[in-house]
Amino acid sequence: MEPEKGRCACGRHTKDASVYVYRSHTDRYLFHRCECGAEWTEHQTDIDPTDPVSSDEVIEVHKRLAKFEGSIAELLERRPA
């Protein structure tokens, strides 16, 4: 099941679902489970932590963090724009 427009079939917000993360060497899987029992999986290509980061990327992250208002949980669940 893949939720539509940020809501589960039961009407709850998908951001309220429990999330379990599994990381392999190349991929990351996020297993979501809503309180109603519905489940869905999100697949992401994992980022290699050994890849170099440019100074422009670091500056961009700092700019976005400076504008962010919310909890650390909200920050960690945000998807790249």
C-alpha positions in Angstrom: 0.0 0.0 0.0 1.3 3.4 -0.9 -0.4 6.3 0.8 -1.7 9.2 -1.2 -1.1 12.9 -0.5 0.4 12.5 2.9 -2.5 10.5 4.4 -3.1 6.8 5.0 -6.2 5.1 3.8 -7.6 5.5 7.3 -7.2 9.3 7.1 -4.2 9.6 9.5 -1.2 11.6 8.5 1.6 9.5 7.2 4.1 11.5 9.2 2.5 10.0 12.3 3.3 6.4 11.3 6.1 4.4 12.9 9.2 4.2 10.8 11.9 1.5 10.8 15.0 2.0 8.8 17.1 -0.8 7.2 20.4 0.2 5.5 22.3 -2.0 3.1 25.6 -1.1 1.5 23.8 0.7 -1.4 20.2 1.3 -0.4 18.0 2.5 2.5 14.5 1.1 3.1 12.0 2.9 5.3 9.3 0.6 6.6 6.2 2.6 7.7 3.4 1.3 9.8 0.2 3.3 10.6 -1.8 2.8 13.8 -4.5 1.2 11.7 -2.1 -1.5 10.7 -1.5 -0.4 7.1 2.2 -0.7 6.0 4.2 0.6 3.2 7.9 0.7 2.2 9.9 3.6 0.8 13.1 2.9 -1.0 16.0 5.4 -1.2 19.4 5.1 -2.8 21.8 5.5 0.2 24.4 8.1 0.3 28.0 6.9 0.6 29.4 8.6 3.7 32.9 8.4 2.2 32.0 10.6 -0.8 33.6 14.0 -0.5 31.3 17.0 0.2 31.9 20.4 -1.4 32.0 23.6 0.5 29.0 24.8 -1.5 27.0 21.8 -0.2 28.0 22.6 3.4 27.0 26.2 3.0 23.6 25.2 1.5 22.9 22.9 4.4 23.7 25.7 6.9 21.4 28.1 5.0 18.5 25.6 5.2 19.2 24.8 8.9 19.2 28.5 9.7 15.7 28.9 8.2 14.3 25.7 9.8 11.9 26.0 12.7 10.7 22.8 14.3 11.8 19.8 16.3 14.8 17.5 15.6 12.3 14.7 14.7 10.7 17.0 12.1 14.1 17.9 10.7 15.2 14.3 10.4 12.1 13.2 8.6 12.2 16.0 6.0 12.9 14.9 2.4 15.4 16.8 0.2 13.8 19.6 -1.8 
